[in-house]
Amino acid sequence: MATPTLLGSDLVPTPLAIIVMVGVLAACVSTIDSIMLTLSSMVTRDVYTAARTGAGERGQLLVGKLVLPVIAVLAYCSPTWSWT
């Protein structure tokens, strides 16, 4: 398993550890990007088109572009919020 403790030990050469960690980071970024894009698309298709019946493709694209940064800010701020 590629954990920081294992990769930081003397058992794994430093260049290999760096390559593995960059790969793990790239996979995380790709996953988060896909989740944010999916959430933006769901809000646009389900909420916006239900609220505005005659919504065109151009309007949906604009709403999707506006919702994506909102989702990113909420995802960034959510760990710091105290729910208790």
Phi, psi and omega in degrees: 000138184272082177258156179301327180294315180293317183288337178273353181279174179281355181287332184248130178297146184303314179300321178293320178297319179296316180298317180295316181294323176295322177295318178296316178297319179296320178295320178296314180297318179297319179293315180296320178299317179294320179295316180295319179295320178294316178297318178297317179294321179295317179297316182294311184288318186272311186278308185294316181289333176286324180284327181236100189300316184267031183292127179273176181293325179295318177294321178296321179296318179296315179296319178299320178291330179279328182284328184301312177295328178296317178297319180296318179293318178297320179293325179288321184275338187299324179293337183272347180284139177262122182267000181260000000 
